[in-house]
């Protein structure tokens, strides 16, 4: 009996210690889980901050190019500009013919930025000199503006309505390090931009910069958008006899060089980028069900989604997509730590449960069974005794047990009275 009671006492003591250990382990697991959750949250915030920075740079680049194009358009409007003089120092450094066009590579001084003038063979010498003067002035302003700008300069084109004359700054094979204009692609690029000009001809009269999606692979291995504005100075590159028609000033902007992370490390902060103009036109990427995505961070089956809009003025929209695989490449250690924490907690809990069951619970159950068997045996022996027996608690003379023989004899009450009297 004493041995069984000792087993039950050990069970009670072990239960208390186990409860304390479980509380400690629960607190440790909560601490580790909270740490991993905080780390993943910080990674999400860092991704969102990088996306916000990238989108802010995109919007700033858009505004910078709009300011440049508007300055050129307003400076060369017919009501403000004087007739273009001939620039005597202009030097033609290269002359070639391409698809029936005369292609001139010219610059003002030896160290000046070269530009390209492509025109119909029927253009007169005076018209050519006037077009070269226009090219020199445009190149000077181009160099001065973008030399003081923080952002990369665009590839600039001047297009005529009939596509017989065009001008490019910088010229063919210039010093542009990101998307150089190669000799073999000049006519193709100009022709595809002229198609955009024809589609937007009715909208170029309002002195607003129009942003358009660049034709596919306009430049090889680049993600470009095209900004275009009307240029009301037909006498600059058109024959004097014609002198009518609205020119188009087009800037091809390379968006793959938005920030230093992309430019220097050749790594992108996103897997897919969709840029939507204020008019709703998709300039970059493709648009599916992301249009209905909420602002900020959201989750989909493919990965993370970020939706940004520019503040104030015209509202540009950027949609960014990052796959779970690429995100987990940065978050794998916190997530791995979280998974190992739960795995270790499960294994430790299983081991403690197994140890507690085999070392504490099972022996206590066996001791309790033996105690019940002993008590049942004693009750049987007590009830089957030939004499009347009863068990009375000494402290308060409380009757605890009497057998069947004592009930038959009926002497228990008198016995209790005697005990109480004493």
C-alpha positions as CSV (number, residue, x, y, z in Angstrom):
1,X,0.0,0.0,0.0
2,X,2.8,2.3,0.9
3,X,4.6,1.5,-2.4
4,X,1.4,2.4,-4.4
5,X,1.0,5.7,-2.5
6,X,4.6,6.5,-3.3
7,X,3.9,5.9,-7.0
8,X,0.9,8.3,-6.9
9,X,3.0,10.9,-5.1
10,X,5.7,10.7,-7.7
11,X,3.0,11.0,-10.4
12,X,1.8,14.3,-8.8
13,X,5.3,15.7,-8.5
14,X,6.3,14.7,-12.0
15,X,3.1,16.3,-13.4
16,X,4.0,19.6,-11.7
17,X,7.5,19.5,-13.1
18,X,6.2,18.6,-16.5
19,X,3.8,21.5,-16.5
20,X,6.6,23.9,-15.7
21,X,8.8,22.4,-18.5
22,X,5.9,22.7,-20.9
23,X,5.3,26.3,-20.0
24,X,9.0,27.0,-20.5
25,X,9.1,25.2,-23.8
26,X,6.0,27.0,-24.9
27,X,7.5,30.3,-24.1
28,X,10.7,29.4,-25.9
29,X,8.7,28.3,-29.0
30,X,6.7,31.5,-28.9
31,X,9.9,33.5,-28.6
32,X,11.5,31.7,-31.6
33,X,8.3,31.9,-33.7
34,X,8.0,35.6,-32.9
35,X,11.6,36.2,-33.9
36,X,11.1,34.3,-37.2
37,X,7.9,36.1,-37.9
38,X,9.6,39.5,-37.2
39,X,12.4,38.5,-39.6
40,X,10.0,37.5,-42.4
41,X,8.0,40.7,-41.8
42,X,11.2,42.8,-42.1
43,X,12.1,41.0,-45.3
44,X,8.6,41.8,-46.7
45,X,9.1,45.4,-45.7
46,X,12.5,45.5,-47.3
47,X,11.1,44.2,-50.5
48,X,8.3,46.7,-50.4
49,X,10.8,49.5,-49.8
50,X,12.9,48.4,-52.8
51,X,9.8,48.3,-54.9
52,X,8.7,51.8,-53.8
53,X,12.2,53.1,-54.5
54,X,12.2,51.6,-58.0
55,X,8.7,53.0,-58.8
56,X,9.6,56.4,-57.4
57,X,12.7,56.5,-59.7
58,X,10.6,55.4,-62.7
59,X,8.1,58.2,-62.1
60,X,11.0,60.7,-61.6
61,X,12.5,59.6,-64.9
62,X,9.2,60.0,-66.6
63,X,8.8,63.6,-65.3
64,X,12.5,64.4,-66.2
65,X,11.9,63.3,-69.8
66,X,8.6,65.1,-70.0
67,X,10.3,68.3,-68.9
68,X,13.0,67.9,-71.5
69,X,10.6,67.3,-74.3
70,X,8.4,70.2,-73.3
71,X,11.3,72.5,-73.1
72,X,12.4,71.6,-76.6
73,X,8.9,71.8,-78.0
74,X,8.3,75.2,-76.5
75,X,11.7,76.6,-77.5
76,X,11.2,75.6,-81.1
77,X,7.6,76.7,-81.5
78,X,7.1,78.9,-84.6
79,X,5.9,81.8,-82.5
80,X,9.0,81.9,-80.3
81,X,11.9,80.8,-82.5
82,X,13.9,82.8,-85.0
83,X,14.8,81.4,-88.4
84,X,17.6,78.8,-88.0
85,X,20.9,80.1,-89.2
86,X,23.5,78.0,-90.9
87,X,26.3,76.8,-88.5
88,X,29.5,77.2,-90.3
89,X,31.5,75.0,-88.0
90,X,29.4,72.0,-88.6
91,X,31.5,69.1,-89.9
92,X,30.1,66.1,-91.7
93,X,32.3,63.2,-90.5
94,X,30.6,60.4,-92.5
95,X,28.3,60.1,-95.5
96,X,26.6,57.0,-96.6
97,X,23.5,55.8,-98.4
98,X,20.9,53.5,-96.9
99,X,17.7,52.3,-98.7
100,X,17.8,55.4,-101.0
101,X,18.4,57.8,-98.1
102,X,21.5,60.0,-97.6
103,X,22.8,59.5,-94.1
104,X,25.0,62.1,-92.6
105,X,27.0,61.7,-89.4
106,X,27.8,65.3,-88.2
107,X,28.9,67.3,-85.2
108,X,29.8,70.9,-84.4
109,X,33.3,70.5,-83.0
110,X,35.8,67.7,-82.7
111,X,34.7,66.8,-79.2
112,X,31.0,67.6,-79.7
113,X,28.4,64.9,-79.5
114,X,27.7,63.5,-83.0
115,X,24.2,63.4,-84.5
116,X,22.7,61.6,-87.5
117,X,20.7,63.3,-90.3
118,X,19.0,61.0,-92.8
119,X,17.2,62.8,-95.7
120,X,15.9,62.3,-99.2
121,X,18.4,62.8,-102.0
122,X,16.3,65.6,-103.4
123,X,16.9,67.8,-100.4
124,X,18.7,71.0,-101.5
125,X,22.0,72.2,-100.1
126,X,20.3,75.1,-98.3
127,X,17.8,72.8,-96.7
128,X,20.6,70.4,-95.7
129,X,22.5,73.2,-94.1
130,X,19.4,74.4,-92.2
131,X,18.8,70.8,-91.0
132,X,22.4,70.5,-89.9
133,X,22.1,73.8,-88.0
134,X,19.0,72.5,-86.3
135,X,20.8,69.3,-85.4
136,X,23.7,71.3,-83.8
137,X,21.3,73.3,-81.7
138,X,19.3,70.3,-80.6
139,X,22.5,68.4,-79.8
140,X,23.9,71.3,-77.7
141,X,20.8,71.6,-75.7
142,X,20.6,67.8,-75.3
143,X,24.1,67.6,-74.0
144,X,23.7,70.5,-71.6
145,X,20.4,69.3,-70.2
146,X,21.4,65.7,-69.6
147,X,24.9,66.6,-68.3
148,X,23.2,68.3,-65.4
149,X,20.6,65.6,-64.9
150,X,21.0,62.7,-62.5
151,X,19.4,60.2,-64.9
152,X,20.5,58.5,-68.1
153,X,19.8,60.4,-71.3
154,X,17.4,58.9,-73.9
155,X,17.9,58.2,-77.6
156,X,16.2,61.2,-79.3
157,X,14.6,61.3,-82.8
158,X,13.0,64.0,-84.9
159,X,10.5,62.5,-87.3
160,X,8.7,64.1,-90.3
161,X,5.2,63.2,-91.4
162,X,6.4,61.7,-94.7
163,X,9.3,59.8,-93.1
164,X,11.7,61.2,-95.7
165,X,13.8,63.0,-93.2
166,X,14.9,62.1,-89.7
167,X,17.4,63.2,-87.1
168,X,18.9,61.2,-84.2
169,X,20.8,62.4,-81.2
170,X,23.2,60.9,-80.3
171,X,24.1,59.7,-83.8
172,X,24.7,56.2,-85.2
173,X,27.4,54.4,-83.2
174,X,27.5,57.1,-80.6
175,X,28.9,56.8,-77.1
176,X,25.7,55.6,-75.5
177,X,26.6,52.7,-73.3
178,X,23.2,51.1,-72.8
179,X,21.4,51.0,-76.1
180,X,23.7,52.2,-78.9
181,X,22.1,53.0,-82.2
182,X,23.8,50.6,-84.7
183,X,24.1,51.5,-88.4
184,X,22.2,48.4,-89.5
185,X,19.1,49.2,-87.4
186,X,18.7,52.9,-87.9
187,X,16.1,52.7,-90.7
188,X,14.2,50.0,-89.0
189,X,14.0,51.9,-85.7
190,X,13.0,55.1,-87.5
191,X,10.4,53.3,-89.5
192,X,8.8,51.7,-86.5
193,X,8.7,55.0,-84.6
194,X,7.1,56.6,-87.7
195,X,4.3,54.1,-87.4
196,X,3.7,55.2,-83.8
197,X,3.8,58.8,-85.0
198,X,1.1,58.2,-87.5
199,X,-1.1,56.5,-84.9
200,X,-0.7,59.4,-82.5
201,X,-0.7,62.2,-85.1
202,X,-4.1,63.6,-84.1
203,X,-3.0,63.8,-80.4
204,X,0.3,65.6,-80.9
205,X,-1.2,69.0,-81.5
206,X,-2.0,69.7,-77.8
207,X,1.6,70.2,-76.6
208,X,1.4,67.3,-74.3
209,X,3.9,64.5,-74.0
210,X,2.4,61.2,-75.1
211,X,3.8,57.9,-73.7
212,X,3.5,54.8,-75.8
213,X,4.5,51.2,-75.6
214,X,7.7,50.7,-77.6
215,X,7.4,48.2,-80.5
216,X,8.6,44.7,-79.6
217,X,12.4,44.5,-79.6
218,X,12.9,48.1,-80.8
219,X,16.3,47.7,-79.2
220,X,17.7,44.3,-78.6
221,X,17.7,43.2,-74.9
222,X,16.1,46.4,-73.6
223,X,12.9,47.4,-72.0
224,X,12.0,50.7,-73.6
225,X,9.1,53.1,-73.7
226,X,8.6,55.9,-76.1
227,X,7.7,59.5,-75.2
228,X,6.5,61.7,-78.1
229,X,5.5,65.4,-78.5
230,X,4.6,67.6,-81.4
231,X,7.3,69.9,-82.7
232,X,6.0,72.9,-84.5
233,X,9.1,73.9,-86.5
234,X,8.6,72.2,-90.0
235,X,11.3,74.4,-91.6
236,X,14.0,72.8,-89.5
237,X,14.2,69.6,-91.5
238,X,11.6,69.8,-94.2
239,X,12.3,71.5,-97.6
240,X,11.6,75.2,-97.7
241,X,9.1,74.7,-100.5
242,X,7.1,72.3,-98.3
243,X,7.5,73.9,-94.9
244,X,4.2,72.5,-93.6
245,X,3.4,69.8,-91.2
246,X,4.0,68.9,-87.5
247,X,7.2,67.2,-86.7
248,X,7.4,64.6,-83.9
249,X,10.1,64.7,-81.2
250,X,10.4,61.1,-79.9
251,X,12.5,59.9,-76.9
252,X,13.3,56.2,-76.5
253,X,13.7,55.7,-72.7
254,X,15.5,52.6,-71.4
255,X,13.8,51.5,-68.2
256,X,16.2,48.7,-67.5
257,X,18.7,51.2,-66.1
258,X,16.4,52.7,-63.5
259,X,18.5,52.2,-60.3
260,X,22.1,51.3,-59.5
261,X,21.1,47.8,-58.3
262,X,19.9,46.9,-61.7
263,X,22.6,48.8,-63.6
264,X,25.7,47.7,-61.7
265,X,24.8,44.3,-60.4
266,X,22.6,43.3,-63.3
267,X,20.0,42.0,-60.8
268,X,16.4,43.0,-60.8
269,X,14.3,43.6,-57.7
270,X,11.3,42.0,-59.4
271,X,10.3,39.2,-61.7
272,X,7.7,41.2,-63.7
273,X,7.0,44.9,-63.9
274,X,3.9,46.4,-65.5
275,X,3.7,50.2,-66.0
276,X,0.3,51.7,-66.7
277,X,0.0,55.3,-68.0
278,X,-2.6,57.7,-66.5
279,X,-4.7,57.1,-69.6
280,X,-4.8,53.4,-68.8
281,X,-2.4,52.3,-71.5
282,X,0.0,49.5,-70.6
283,X,3.5,50.7,-71.5
284,X,5.5,47.8,-70.0
285,X,4.8,44.2,-69.2
286,X,1.4,42.6,-69.5
287,X,-1.8,43.0,-67.5
288,X,-4.0,40.2,-66.3
289,X,-6.0,40.0,-63.1
290,X,-3.4,42.2,-61.4
291,X,-5.5,45.3,-62.2
292,X,-7.9,44.3,-59.5
293,X,-5.1,43.8,-56.9
294,X,-5.3,46.0,-53.8
295,X,-2.8,48.8,-53.2
296,X,0.4,47.8,-51.5
297,X,1.4,44.2,-50.8
298,X,-0.8,41.2,-51.6
299,X,-0.4,37.5,-52.1
300,X,-1.4,35.2,-55.0
301,X,-0.7,31.6,-56.0
302,X,2.3,32.7,-58.1
303,X,4.0,34.9,-55.5
304,X,4.0,38.4,-54.0
305,X,2.2,41.3,-55.7
306,X,3.0,45.0,-55.1
307,X,0.8,47.8,-56.5
308,X,2.0,51.4,-56.5
309,X,0.5,54.7,-57.7
310,X,2.3,58.0,-58.1
311,X,1.2,60.8,-55.8
312,X,-0.3,64.1,-57.2
313,X,-0.9,65.1,-60.8
314,X,-1.2,62.3,-63.3
315,X,-1.4,59.0,-61.6
316,X,1.0,56.4,-62.9
317,X,0.5,52.8,-61.8
318,X,3.2,50.2,-61.3
319,X,2.5,46.5,-60.7
320,X,5.3,44.3,-59.5
321,X,5.4,40.5,-59.2
322,X,8.0,38.5,-57.2
323,X,7.7,34.7,-57.2
324,X,7.8,32.8,-54.0
325,X,11.0,31.0,-55.1
326,X,12.9,34.3,-55.5
327,X,11.5,35.7,-52.3
328,X,12.4,32.6,-50.3
329,X,15.9,32.9,-51.7
330,X,16.3,35.8,-49.3
331,X,13.9,34.6,-46.5
332,X,15.0,30.9,-46.5
333,X,17.1,31.2,-43.3
334,X,14.3,32.7,-41.1
335,X,11.8,30.3,-42.6
336,X,14.2,27.4,-42.2
337,X,14.7,28.4,-38.6
338,X,11.0,28.6,-38.0
339,X,10.5,25.2,-39.5
340,X,13.3,23.6,-37.5
341,X,11.9,25.2,-34.4
342,X,8.5,23.6,-34.9
343,X,10.1,20.3,-35.9
344,X,12.3,20.3,-32.8
345,X,9.4,21.2,-30.6
346,X,7.3,18.3,-32.0
347,X,10.1,15.8,-31.5
348,X,10.9,17.0,-28.0
349,X,7.2,16.9,-27.1
350,X,6.9,13.4,-28.5
351,X,10.0,12.3,-26.5
352,X,8.7,13.9,-23.3
353,X,5.3,12.3,-23.8
354,X,6.9,8.9,-24.4
355,X,9.2,9.2,-21.3
356,X,6.4,10.5,-19.1
357,X,4.0,7.7,-20.2
358,X,6.6,4.8,-19.7
359,X,8.3,6.1,-16.6
360,X,5.5,7.8,-14.7
361,X,2.0,7.2,-15.9
362,X,2.2,3.4,-16.6
363,X,3.8,2.6,-13.2
364,X,1.2,4.8,-11.5
365,X,-1.6,3.1,-13.3
366,X,-0.3,-0.3,-12.3
367,X,0.1,0.8,-8.7
368,X,-3.5,2.1,-8.7
369,X,-4.8,-1.1,-10.1
370,X,-3.0,-3.1,-7.4
371,X,-4.4,-0.7,-4.8
372,X,-7.9,-1.2,-6.2
373,X,-7.4,-4.9,-6.1
374,X,-6.1,-4.9,-2.6
375,X,-9.1,-2.7,-1.4
376,X,-11.6,-5.0,-3.2
377,X,-10.0,-8.0,-1.6
378,X,-10.1,-6.4,1.8
379,X,-13.8,-5.5,1.4
380,X,-14.6,-9.1,0.4
381,X,-12.8,-10.5,3.4
382,X,-14.5,-8.0,5.7
383,X,-18.0,-8.6,4.5
384,X,-17.6,-12.4,4.5
385,X,-16.1,-12.6,8.1
386,X,-18.3,-14.7,10.5
387,X,-18.2,-12.0,13.2
388,X,-19.7,-8.5,13.1
389,X,-16.9,-6.0,12.2
390,X,-17.0,-2.3,11.7
391,X,-14.4,0.4,11.1
392,X,-14.8,3.7,13.1
393,X,-12.6,6.8,12.7
394,X,-11.0,7.5,16.0
395,X,-10.9,11.2,15.8
396,X,-14.6,11.8,15.4
397,X,-16.0,8.3,15.9
398,X,-17.4,8.4,12.3
399,X,-18.5,5.0,11.0
400,X,-16.5,4.2,7.9
401,X,-17.4,0.6,7.2
402,X,-19.4,-2.3,8.7
403,X,-19.9,-5.7,7.3
404,X,-23.1,-7.7,6.7
405,X,-22.8,-9.6,10.0
406,X,-22.7,-6.3,12.0
407,X,-25.8,-5.1,10.3
408,X,-27.6,-8.3,11.2
409,X,-26.6,-8.1,14.8
410,X,-27.5,-4.4,15.1
411,X,-24.9,-3.5,17.8
412,X,-23.1,-0.8,15.9
413,X,-25.2,2.0,17.3
414,X,-24.6,1.1,20.9
415,X,-20.9,0.7,20.2
416,X,-20.7,4.1,18.7
417,X,-22.5,5.5,21.8
418,X,-20.0,3.9,24.1
419,X,-17.1,5.3,22.0
420,X,-18.5,8.8,22.1
421,X,-19.1,8.6,25.8
422,X,-15.4,7.8,26.4
